[in-house]
Amino acid sequence: MLSWRTRWRLIEYFRNSIWFIPAVFSLIAIAMGILLPDLDASTEGDIGVKYGAGASESMLGAIAGGMITFTGFVFSILLLAVQFGSSQFTPRMLRRFLRDPTTKVSLGFFMATFIYALLVLRTIEPVDNPDFIPDFSVSVSIGLLLISMFMFLKLINETTQGLRVAAVVNVIGQEGTEAIMDVYGEPVPEDGEQPPSPLPATSGGRRVVTFERDPGILQSIDHRGLVELATEADVVVELIPSIGGLVVTGSPLFRVHGDGPIYEDDLRRSVAVGDERNMRQDPAFAFRLLADISAKALSPGVNDPTTAVQALDQIEILLRTVATRRLLPGEEYDRDGSVRLVYPTPSWEDFLSIGLDETRLELGCHGGEVLCGEIG
């Protein structure tokens, strides 16, 4: 059975890989290119539009040759547009563009149409049956071509719309709001107070579990798995670094409160480390992205204050969301209501600092400017 960390890595790999969906489409196209001509040959009567041998060969040859050239051209232009967009906002946005399912499905249809047309082309007037023309298979290739053209228009529309500043900051804001609601599950109490959450007292000593793999960014932890491990051992597990922070070989990873038996390797397998931050359990990353966009827009090389204002508006929306949540260190409980997992989370001051400090430094705010007053 795969461990939680292995499953996490596989999911993230396929989410970030642009080749997987096109590869699936290509395999389907190969199966169709082999099976449909056999269906044509084994079916009595005509299926679809009747074609002559010359017309079928010319049509399939044009589709195959044109689609491979078209695919290369479209994605060359697309990558240039994405590169331009990510450089205008922040390089950390490139992964979001690569995750777009429209891009992957479009590439899949383009490649599938090319492969299918080639495979059907080989079946026209074979040596053992010179009069055979797979009319239905040729008709399917035209249908794939029409779908590919529709996907091309959809791809261009979504790419151009997705590179708009408003669309980019809104998507970041939506993902950031979801992360905030997930990490801070409780609303602010009615009295408005945010009392500290001390670590529950446990009998026994404390052990430190160190990180023993290659350095990276702590992307996520297995909350449920860690609670189960702590419950079985009757201990409290405390995560030392914060989600989105750097962990290096030999650095403290967990602090175990209690003397119950717990395997250190099981704890290490409950964390996911990668080369870049991930927003699924890291709401501060949304503030980081918006702060990058705002600071870059105000830099002398860009000088785009409207983009900065739009990013700051979204930061304000996220801060208003944070203000409604109970900002305490993360805690997870077992079925009896006992605390089993404690992990650090950003405070109100952390969110303010990440979201606004760099913009204020870029402006050189000293209290008199209008925009400085707005973000002050």
C-alpha positions as a Markdown table, in Angstrom:
| # | Residue | x | y | z |
|---|---|---|---|---|
| 1 | Met | 0.0 | 0.0 | 0.0 |
| 2 | Leu | 1.3 | 3.4 | -0.9 |
| 3 | Ser | 2.2 | 5.8 | 1.9 |
| 4 | Trp | 0.5 | 9.1 | 2.3 |
| 5 | Arg | 3.6 | 10.9 | 1.1 |
| 6 | Thr | 3.9 | 8.8 | -2.0 |
| 7 | Arg | 0.2 | 9.4 | -2.9 |
| 8 | Trp | 0.7 | 13.1 | -2.3 |
| 9 | Arg | 3.7 | 13.2 | -4.6 |
| 10 | Leu | 1.9 | 11.2 | -7.3 |
| 11 | Ile | -1.2 | 13.5 | -7.2 |
| 12 | Glu | 1.0 | 16.6 | -7.4 |
| 13 | Tyr | 3.1 | 15.2 | -10.2 |
| 14 | Phe | 0.1 | 14.4 | -12.4 |
| 15 | Arg | -1.5 | 17.8 | -11.5 |
| 16 | Asn | 1.6 | 19.6 | -12.6 |
| 17 | Ser | 2.5 | 17.4 | -15.6 |
| 18 | Ile | 1.4 | 18.6 | -19.0 |
| 19 | Trp | 2.1 | 15.3 | -20.7 |
| 20 | Phe | -0.2 | 12.9 | -18.8 |
| 21 | Ile | -3.6 | 13.8 | -20.3 |
| 22 | Pro | -2.2 | 14.1 | -23.9 |
| 23 | Ala | -0.6 | 10.7 | -23.4 |
| 24 | Val | -4.0 | 9.2 | -22.4 |
| 25 | Phe | -5.7 | 10.8 | -25.5 |
| 26 | Ser | -2.9 | 9.4 | -27.7 |
| 27 | Leu | -3.5 | 5.9 | -26.4 |
| 28 | Ile | -7.2 | 6.2 | -27.1 |
| 29 | Ala | -6.5 | 7.5 | -30.6 |
| 30 | Ile | -4.2 | 4.5 | -31.2 |
| 31 | Ala | -7.0 | 2.1 | -30.1 |
| 32 | Met | -9.5 | 3.9 | -32.3 |
| 33 | Gly | -7.2 | 3.9 | -35.3 |
| 34 | Ile | -6.8 | 0.1 | -35.0 |
| 35 | Leu | -10.4 | -0.9 | -34.1 |
| 36 | Leu | -12.6 | 1.4 | -36.2 |
| 37 | Pro | -11.2 | 0.3 | -39.6 |
| 38 | Asp | -11.8 | -3.3 | -38.5 |
| 39 | Leu | -15.3 | -2.3 | -37.6 |
| 40 | Asp | -15.7 | -0.8 | -41.1 |
| 41 | Ala | -14.4 | -4.0 | -42.7 |
| 42 | Ser | -16.6 | -6.3 | -40.7 |
| 43 | Thr | -19.8 | -4.2 | -41.2 |
| 44 | Glu | -22.0 | -4.9 | -44.1 |
| 45 | Gly | -23.3 | -1.7 | -45.8 |
| 46 | Asp | -22.1 | 1.8 | -45.5 |
| 47 | Ile | -21.5 | 3.7 | -42.3 |
| 48 | Gly | -21.1 | 7.5 | -42.6 |
| 49 | Val | -20.3 | 9.4 | -45.8 |
| 50 | Lys | -18.9 | 7.6 | -48.8 |
| 51 | Tyr | -15.4 | 8.7 | -49.9 |
| 52 | Gly | -13.3 | 7.8 | -52.8 |
| 53 | Ala | -9.8 | 6.4 | -52.3 |
| 54 | Gly | -8.1 | 9.5 | -53.6 |
| 55 | Ala | -10.2 | 11.8 | -51.6 |
| 56 | Ser | -9.7 | 9.8 | -48.4 |
| 57 | Glu | -6.0 | 9.7 | -48.7 |
| 58 | Ser | -5.7 | 13.4 | -49.5 |
| 59 | Met | -8.0 | 14.3 | -46.6 |
| 60 | Leu | -6.3 | 12.1 | -44.0 |
| 61 | Gly | -2.8 | 13.2 | -45.2 |
| 62 | Ala | -3.8 | 16.8 | -45.0 |
| 63 | Ile | -5.3 | 16.3 | -41.5 |
| 64 | Ala | -2.2 | 14.4 | -40.2 |
| 65 | Gly | 0.3 | 16.8 | -41.7 |
| 66 | Gly | -1.6 | 19.9 | -40.8 |
| 67 | Met | -2.3 | 18.9 | -37.2 |
| 68 | Ile | 1.3 | 18.2 | -36.2 |
| 69 | Thr | 2.4 | 21.6 | -37.7 |
| 70 | Phe | -0.6 | 23.3 | -36.1 |
| 71 | Thr | 0.1 | 21.8 | -32.7 |
| 72 | Gly | 3.7 | 23.0 | -32.7 |
| 73 | Phe | 2.7 | 26.5 | -33.8 |
| 74 | Val | -0.2 | 26.8 | -31.3 |
| 75 | Phe | 1.9 | 25.7 | -28.3 |
| 76 | Ser | 4.9 | 27.8 | -29.2 |
| 77 | Ile | 2.7 | 30.9 | -29.2 |
| 78 | Leu | 0.9 | 29.7 | -26.0 |
| 79 | Leu | 4.2 | 29.2 | -24.1 |
| 80 | Leu | 5.4 | 32.7 | -25.2 |
| 81 | Ala | 2.1 | 34.2 | -23.9 |
| 82 | Val | 2.3 | 32.2 | -20.6 |
| 83 | Gln | 6.0 | 33.3 | -20.2 |
| 84 | Phe | 5.0 | 36.9 | -20.8 |
| 85 | Gly | 2.1 | 36.7 | -18.3 |
| 86 | Ser | 4.1 | 35.0 | -15.6 |
| 87 | Ser | 6.9 | 37.6 | -16.0 |
| 88 | Gln | 4.4 | 40.4 | -15.7 |
| 89 | Phe | 2.9 | 39.0 | -12.5 |
| 90 | Thr | 5.2 | 36.6 | -10.7 |
| 91 | Pro | 7.2 | 33.5 | -11.9 |
| 92 | Arg | 5.3 | 31.5 | -9.2 |
| 93 | Met | 2.2 | 31.8 | -11.4 |
| 94 | Leu | 3.7 | 29.5 | -14.1 |
| 95 | Arg | 2.6 | 26.4 | -12.3 |
| 96 | Arg | -1.0 | 27.6 | -12.3 |
| 97 | Phe | -0.9 | 28.1 | -16.1 |
| 98 | Leu | 0.5 | 24.6 | -16.6 |
| 99 | Arg | -2.2 | 23.1 | -14.4 |
| 100 | Asp | -5.0 | 24.5 | -16.6 |
| 101 | Pro | -7.1 | 21.5 | -17.8 |
| 102 | Thr | -8.1 | 23.3 | -21.0 |
| 103 | Thr | -4.4 | 23.4 | -22.1 |
| 104 | Lys | -3.9 | 19.7 | -21.4 |
| 105 | Val | -7.2 | 18.6 | -23.1 |
| 106 | Ser | -6.5 | 20.8 | -26.1 |
| 107 | Leu | -3.0 | 19.3 | -26.6 |
| 108 | Gly | -4.6 | 15.8 | -26.2 |
| 109 | Phe | -7.1 | 16.4 | -28.9 |
| 110 | Phe | -4.5 | 17.9 | -31.3 |
| 111 | Met | -2.2 | 14.9 | -30.8 |
| 112 | Ala | -5.0 | 12.3 | -31.0 |
| 113 | Thr | -6.3 | 13.8 | -34.3 |
| 114 | Phe | -2.8 | 13.5 | -35.8 |
| 115 | Ile | -2.2 | 10.0 | -34.6 |
| 116 | Tyr | -5.6 | 8.7 | -35.5 |
| 117 | Ala | -5.4 | 10.2 | -39.1 |
| 118 | Leu | -2.1 | 8.4 | -39.7 |
| 119 | Leu | -3.4 | 5.1 | -38.5 |
| 120 | Val | -6.5 | 5.2 | -40.6 |
| 121 | Leu | -4.5 | 6.3 | -43.6 |
| 122 | Arg | -2.6 | 3.0 | -43.6 |
| 123 | Thr | -5.8 | 1.0 | -44.0 |
| 124 | Ile | -7.0 | 2.6 | -47.3 |
| 125 | Glu | -6.8 | 0.1 | -50.2 |
| 126 | Pro | -4.6 | -2.5 | -48.5 |
| 127 | Val | -2.9 | -5.1 | -50.5 |
| 128 | Asp | -5.3 | -7.9 | -49.5 |
| 129 | Asn | -8.4 | -5.8 | -50.2 |
| 130 | Pro | -7.7 | -3.1 | -52.9 |
| 131 | Asp | -11.3 | -1.9 | -52.9 |
| 132 | Phe | -11.6 | -1.2 | -49.1 |
| 133 | Ile | -12.1 | 2.3 | -47.9 |
| 134 | Pro | -12.9 | 2.8 | -44.2 |
| 135 | Asp | -15.6 | 5.5 | -44.7 |
| 136 | Phe | -16.8 | 5.6 | -41.1 |
| 137 | Ser | -13.2 | 5.9 | -39.8 |
| 138 | Val | -12.5 | 8.8 | -42.2 |
| 139 | Ser | -15.7 | 10.5 | -41.0 |
| 140 | Val | -14.5 | 10.2 | -37.4 |
| 141 | Ser | -11.2 | 11.9 | -38.3 |
| 142 | Ile | -13.2 | 14.9 | -39.7 |
| 143 | Gly | -15.2 | 14.9 | -36.4 |
| 144 | Leu | -11.9 | 15.0 | -34.4 |
| 145 | Leu | -10.7 | 17.8 | -36.6 |
| 146 | Leu | -13.8 | 19.9 | -35.8 |
| 147 | Ile | -13.4 | 19.2 | -32.1 |
| 148 | Ser | -9.8 | 20.2 | -32.3 |
| 149 | Met | -10.8 | 23.5 | -33.9 |
| 150 | Phe | -13.3 | 24.1 | -31.1 |
| 151 | Met | -10.7 | 23.3 | -28.5 |
| 152 | Phe | -8.3 | 25.7 | -30.2 |
| 153 | Leu | -10.9 | 28.6 | -29.9 |
| 154 | Lys | -11.6 | 27.6 | -26.3 |
| 155 | Leu | -7.9 | 27.5 | -25.5 |
| 156 | Ile | -7.2 | 31.0 | -27.0 |
| 157 | Asn | -10.2 | 32.4 | -25.2 |
| 158 | Glu | -9.3 | 31.0 | -21.8 |
| 159 | Thr | -5.6 | 31.9 | -22.2 |
| 160 | Thr | -6.3 | 35.5 | -23.1 |
| 161 | Gln | -8.9 | 35.9 | -20.4 |
| 162 | Gly | -6.8 | 34.1 | -17.8 |
| 163 | Leu | -3.9 | 36.5 | -18.4 |
| 164 | Arg | -6.0 | 39.5 | -17.3 |
| 165 | Val | -5.0 | 41.0 | -14.0 |
| 166 | Ala | -8.5 | 40.8 | -12.6 |
| 167 | Ala | -8.7 | 37.1 | -13.4 |
| 168 | Val | -5.3 | 36.3 | -11.9 |
| 169 | Val | -5.9 | 38.0 | -8.6 |
| 170 | Asn | -9.4 | 36.7 | -8.3 |
| 171 | Val | -8.3 | 33.1 | -8.7 |
| 172 | Ile | -5.5 | 33.6 | -6.2 |
| 173 | Gly | -8.1 | 35.2 | -3.8 |
| 174 | Gln | -10.5 | 32.3 | -4.2 |
| 175 | Glu | -7.8 | 29.7 | -3.5 |
| 176 | Gly | -6.5 | 31.7 | -0.6 |
| 177 | Thr | -10.0 | 32.0 | 0.9 |
| 178 | Glu | -10.5 | 28.2 | 0.7 |
| 179 | Ala | -7.1 | 27.6 | 2.4 |
| 180 | Ile | -7.9 | 30.1 | 5.2 |
| 181 | Met | -11.3 | 28.4 | 5.9 |
| 182 | Asp | -9.6 | 25.0 | 5.9 |
| 183 | Val | -6.7 | 26.0 | 8.2 |
| 184 | Tyr | -8.7 | 28.1 | 10.5 |
| 185 | Gly | -11.8 | 26.1 | 10.9 |
| 186 | Glu | -13.4 | 28.0 | 13.8 |
| 187 | Pro | -14.9 | 31.5 | 13.6 |
| 188 | Val | -14.0 | 34.3 | 16.0 |
| 189 | Pro | -15.8 | 33.8 | 19.3 |
| 190 | Glu | -18.7 | 36.1 | 20.1 |
| 191 | Asp | -16.7 | 38.1 | 22.7 |
| 192 | Gly | -14.1 | 38.8 | 19.9 |
| 193 | Glu | -11.2 | 37.6 | 22.0 |
| 194 | Gln | -8.5 | 35.3 | 20.6 |
| 195 | Pro | -6.9 | 33.6 | 23.6 |
| 196 | Pro | -3.7 | 31.7 | 23.3 |
| 197 | Ser | -3.9 | 28.0 | 22.9 |
| 198 | Pro | -1.2 | 26.5 | 25.2 |
| 199 | Leu | 0.1 | 23.0 | 24.4 |
| 200 | Pro | -1.8 | 20.5 | 26.6 |
| 201 | Ala | 0.1 | 19.1 | 29.5 |
| 202 | Thr | 1.4 | 15.6 | 29.0 |
| 203 | Ser | 3.2 | 13.2 | 31.3 |
| 204 | Gly | 6.6 | 12.0 | 30.3 |
| 205 | Gly | 9.4 | 13.6 | 28.4 |
| 206 | Arg | 9.9 | 15.2 | 25.0 |
| 207 | Arg | 11.6 | 13.8 | 22.0 |
| 208 | Val | 12.7 | 15.6 | 18.9 |
| 209 | Val | 12.4 | 14.0 | 15.4 |
| 210 | Thr | 14.7 | 15.5 | 12.8 |
| 211 | Phe | 14.3 | 15.7 | 9.1 |
| 212 | Glu | 16.5 | 13.3 | 7.2 |
| 213 | Arg | 15.8 | 13.9 | 3.5 |
| 214 | Asp | 16.9 | 16.4 | 0.9 |
| 215 | Pro | 16.1 | 20.1 | 1.8 |
| 216 | Gly | 12.9 | 21.5 | 0.5 |
| 217 | Ile | 9.7 | 23.5 | 1.3 |
| 218 | Leu | 7.3 | 21.9 | 3.6 |
| 219 | Gln | 4.1 | 21.7 | 1.5 |
| 220 | Ser | 1.7 | 19.6 | 3.4 |
| 221 | Ile | 1.2 | 17.2 | 6.4 |
| 222 | Asp | -1.1 | 14.2 | 6.8 |
| 223 | His | -3.4 | 15.5 | 9.6 |
| 224 | Arg | -5.4 | 12.3 | 9.9 |
| 225 | Gly | -2.4 | 10.0 | 9.8 |
| 226 | Leu | -0.5 | 11.9 | 12.4 |
| 227 | Val | -3.6 | 12.0 | 14.8 |
| 228 | Glu | -3.9 | 8.2 | 14.4 |
| 229 | Leu | -0.2 | 7.7 | 15.2 |
| 230 | Ala | -0.3 | 10.0 | 18.2 |
| 231 | Thr | -3.5 | 8.3 | 19.5 |
| 232 | Glu | -2.1 | 4.8 | 19.2 |
| 233 | Ala | 1.1 | 5.9 | 21.1 |
| 234 | Asp | -0.9 | 8.1 | 23.6 |
| 235 | Val | 1.3 | 11.1 | 22.9 |
| 236 | Val | 1.0 | 14.6 | 21.5 |
| 237 | Val | 2.8 | 15.3 | 18.3 |
| 238 | Glu | 4.0 | 18.9 | 17.6 |
| 239 | Leu | 5.1 | 20.0 | 14.2 |
| 240 | Ile | 8.0 | 22.5 | 14.6 |
| 241 | Pro | 8.4 | 24.2 | 11.1 |
| 242 | Ser | 5.4 | 25.9 | 9.6 |
| 243 | Ile | 3.8 | 24.9 | 6.3 |
| 244 | Gly | 5.6 | 26.7 | 3.5 |
| 245 | Gly | 8.8 | 27.0 | 5.5 |
| 246 | Leu | 12.2 | 25.6 | 4.6 |
| 247 | Val | 13.3 | 22.3 | 6.1 |
| 248 | Val | 16.9 | 21.1 | 5.8 |
| 249 | Thr | 18.6 | 17.8 | 6.6 |
| 250 | Gly | 19.0 | 17.4 | 10.3 |
| 251 | Ser | 16.7 | 20.2 | 11.3 |
| 252 | Pro | 14.0 | 19.6 | 14.0 |
| 253 | Leu | 10.7 | 18.4 | 12.4 |
| 254 | Phe | 8.5 | 17.1 | 15.2 |
| 255 | Arg | 8.5 | 17.3 | 18.9 |
| 256 | Val | 6.8 | 14.3 | 20.6 |
| 257 | His | 5.3 | 15.0 | 24.0 |
| 258 | Gly | 5.0 | 11.7 | 26.0 |
| 259 | Asp | 6.8 | 8.4 | 26.4 |
| 260 | Gly | 4.5 | 6.3 | 24.2 |
| 261 | Pro | 6.2 | 4.2 | 21.4 |
| 262 | Ile | 6.0 | 5.9 | 18.0 |
| 263 | Tyr | 8.2 | 5.2 | 15.0 |
| 264 | Glu | 10.1 | 8.3 | 13.8 |
| 265 | Asp | 10.0 | 7.1 | 10.2 |
| 266 | Asp | 6.2 | 7.0 | 10.3 |
| 267 | Leu | 6.2 | 10.6 | 11.4 |
| 268 | Arg | 8.6 | 11.6 | 8.6 |
| 269 | Arg | 6.4 | 9.8 | 6.0 |
| 270 | Ser | 3.5 | 12.0 | 7.1 |
| 271 | Val | 5.0 | 15.2 | 5.6 |
| 272 | Ala | 5.4 | 16.3 | 2.0 |
| 273 | Val | 8.4 | 18.3 | 0.9 |
| 274 | Gly | 8.9 | 19.9 | -2.5 |
| 275 | Asp | 10.7 | 22.6 | -4.4 |
| 276 | Glu | 7.8 | 25.2 | -4.2 |
| 277 | Arg | 5.1 | 26.3 | -1.9 |
| 278 | Asn | 1.6 | 24.9 | -2.3 |
| 279 | Met | -1.6 | 26.7 | -1.3 |
| 280 | Arg | -3.7 | 23.7 | -0.2 |
| 281 | Gln | -2.5 | 24.0 | 3.4 |
| 282 | Asp | -0.6 | 27.3 | 3.2 |
| 283 | Pro | -3.0 | 30.3 | 3.2 |
| 284 | Ala | 0.0 | 32.7 | 3.6 |
| 285 | Phe | 1.1 | 31.7 | 0.1 |
| 286 | Ala | -1.9 | 33.5 | -1.4 |
| 287 | Phe | -0.7 | 36.7 | 0.3 |
| 288 | Arg | 2.8 | 36.0 | -0.9 |
| 289 | Leu | 1.7 | 35.8 | -4.6 |
| 290 | Leu | -0.5 | 39.0 | -4.3 |
| 291 | Ala | 2.4 | 40.8 | -2.6 |
| 292 | Asp | 4.7 | 39.8 | -5.4 |
| 293 | Ile | 2.3 | 41.1 | -8.0 |
| 294 | Ser | 1.8 | 44.4 | -6.2 |
| 295 | Ala | 5.5 | 45.0 | -5.6 |
| 296 | Lys | 6.4 | 44.2 | -9.1 |
| 297 | Ala | 3.7 | 46.4 | -10.5 |
| 298 | Leu | 5.2 | 49.3 | -8.5 |
| 299 | Ser | 8.8 | 48.7 | -9.5 |
| 300 | Pro | 10.4 | 51.3 | -11.8 |
| 301 | Gly | 10.6 | 48.7 | -14.7 |
| 302 | Val | 6.9 | 48.1 | -14.7 |
| 303 | Asn | 5.2 | 51.2 | -13.2 |
| 304 | Asp | 1.7 | 49.9 | -13.2 |
| 305 | Pro | -0.1 | 51.3 | -10.1 |
| 306 | Thr | -3.6 | 50.0 | -11.3 |
| 307 | Thr | -2.3 | 46.4 | -11.1 |
| 308 | Ala | -0.9 | 47.1 | -7.7 |
| 309 | Val | -4.3 | 48.5 | -6.5 |
| 310 | Gln | -6.1 | 45.4 | -7.8 |
| 311 | Ala | -3.7 | 43.1 | -5.9 |
| 312 | Leu | -4.1 | 45.2 | -2.8 |
| 313 | Asp | -7.8 | 45.0 | -3.1 |
| 314 | Gln | -7.6 | 41.3 | -3.1 |
| 315 | Ile | -5.3 | 41.3 | -0.1 |
| 316 | Glu | -7.8 | 43.4 | 1.7 |
| 317 | Ile | -10.5 | 40.8 | 1.0 |
| 318 | Leu | -8.3 | 38.0 | 2.3 |
| 319 | Leu | -7.5 | 40.0 | 5.4 |
| 320 | Arg | -11.2 | 40.6 | 6.1 |
| 321 | Thr | -11.7 | 36.8 | 5.8 |
| 322 | Val | -8.8 | 36.2 | 8.2 |
| 323 | Ala | -10.3 | 38.6 | 10.6 |
| 324 | Thr | -13.4 | 36.4 | 10.9 |
| 325 | Arg | -11.5 | 33.3 | 11.9 |
| 326 | Arg | -10.1 | 32.2 | 15.2 |
| 327 | Leu | -6.3 | 32.6 | 14.8 |
| 328 | Leu | -4.8 | 29.9 | 16.9 |
| 329 | Pro | -2.1 | 27.3 | 16.4 |
| 330 | Gly | -3.6 | 24.4 | 14.5 |
| 331 | Glu | -4.9 | 21.5 | 16.6 |
| 332 | Glu | -6.2 | 18.1 | 15.8 |
| 333 | Tyr | -8.2 | 16.0 | 18.2 |
| 334 | Asp | -8.9 | 12.3 | 18.6 |
| 335 | Arg | -12.3 | 10.8 | 19.0 |
| 336 | Asp | -12.3 | 11.5 | 22.8 |
| 337 | Gly | -11.6 | 15.2 | 22.2 |
| 338 | Ser | -7.9 | 15.0 | 23.3 |
| 339 | Val | -5.4 | 17.1 | 21.5 |
| 340 | Arg | -3.1 | 14.8 | 19.5 |
| 341 | Leu | -1.5 | 17.1 | 16.9 |
| 342 | Val | -0.3 | 20.7 | 17.2 |
| 343 | Tyr | 1.2 | 22.7 | 14.3 |
| 344 | Pro | 2.1 | 26.4 | 13.8 |
| 345 | Thr | -0.1 | 28.7 | 11.7 |
| 346 | Pro | 0.4 | 32.3 | 10.6 |
| 347 | Ser | -0.8 | 35.0 | 13.0 |
| 348 | Trp | -2.6 | 38.2 | 12.1 |
| 349 | Glu | 0.7 | 40.1 | 12.2 |
| 350 | Asp | 2.2 | 37.5 | 9.8 |
| 351 | Phe | -0.5 | 38.0 | 7.2 |
| 352 | Leu | -0.2 | 41.8 | 7.5 |
| 353 | Ser | 3.5 | 41.7 | 7.1 |
| 354 | Ile | 3.5 | 39.3 | 4.1 |
| 355 | Gly | 0.7 | 41.2 | 2.3 |
| 356 | Leu | 1.8 | 44.8 | 2.8 |
| 357 | Asp | 5.4 | 45.2 | 3.9 |
| 358 | Glu | 7.1 | 44.9 | 0.5 |
| 359 | Thr | 4.6 | 47.2 | -1.2 |
| 360 | Arg | 5.2 | 49.8 | 1.4 |
| 361 | Leu | 9.0 | 49.4 | 0.9 |
| 362 | Glu | 8.6 | 49.7 | -2.8 |
| 363 | Leu | 6.7 | 52.9 | -2.4 |
| 364 | Gly | 9.0 | 54.2 | 0.3 |
| 365 | Cys | 6.0 | 55.1 | 2.4 |
| 366 | His | 6.5 | 57.8 | 4.9 |
| 367 | Gly | 2.9 | 58.7 | 5.6 |
| 368 | Gly | 2.1 | 61.4 | 3.1 |
| 369 | Glu | 1.3 | 59.7 | -0.1 |
| 370 | Val | -2.3 | 58.7 | -1.0 |
| 371 | Leu | -1.5 | 55.1 | -1.8 |
| 372 | Cys | 0.6 | 54.7 | 1.3 |
| 373 | Gly | -2.3 | 55.9 | 3.3 |
| 374 | Glu | -4.6 | 53.4 | 1.7 |
| 375 | Ile | -2.3 | 50.4 | 2.7 |
| 376 | Gly | -1.3 | 51.8 | 6.0 |
